[in-house]
Amino acid sequence: MSTNFQAFKWLIIFLLLAKASQAQSLPEDGPYPLLKDEALVVLKNNCNTCHKRMNPSKLFTEENMEEFAPLIHEQVFVKKRMPLGFWNKLEEEDAEKLRRWIKANAKRKAS
């Protein structure tokens, strides 16, 4: 293989690893759309599964999740009532994703 091709190959590998690392260690004030997307996945996986059966009026979607942010904060972090049930624990990584998004959402609403 030519030296240029090998250098190009290593550059691509480096960029892919950097991108993967960035996705796993998102800064506190990361880009809002990414924070929102991550939070929506958490809400769908940890909340909507039960809400479908028990509280269908509060299914979280991309369109309504910002409106529910204060209630999510209250129920998950203040009152610690959600997610409900011993079988559906919120992993710390997922809780942190929700915290970052709620904080970023509040900043956006305040400005």
ABEGO torsion letter per residue (X at the ends): XBAAAAAAAAAAAAAAAAAAAAAABBBAABBAAAAAAAAAAAAAAAAAAAAAAABAAABBBAAAAAAAAAAAAAAAAAAGAOBBEAABBBBAAAAAAAAAAAAAAAAAAAX
